[in-house]
Every structure is written in structure tokens, then in C-alpha cells.
């Protein structure tokens, strides 16, 4: 999968695997797990809908 993805992104396989591992490290969600992938995709769509990070998120509290 990483080889095909790397080709589509015009990146090295090492770059793709590093970034996937970095996502897992930072978020605790594994992009290889379908349930986690859904959560990550939902987060990306939410960020895009809120125009984040261009617009700061509202303060909570």
C-alpha cells in the first residue's frame, strides 16, 4: 500500500511510512486500522469545515 501511495503522491516510500507512523505517534490512532482511519478522516473533515488552522478554534469554558 505504501508503494502505491508514494507513487501517487510523488514521494518516497520511506516518507509515506514515516508520516503514517508520525500520525500514529501524535494522535494515538493507527491509520492502518479501519476504525481509526474513520476517526482520522472525520477529524480532517471537521478541521476543513472550521477552516482550521487559519481560523483559531473558539475558546472553551
Protein Blocks (a to p, Z undefined) as FASTA:
>chain_A
ZZmmmmmnopafklmmmmmmmmmmmnopafklmklmmmmmmmmmmmmmnopakbacddeZ
Z
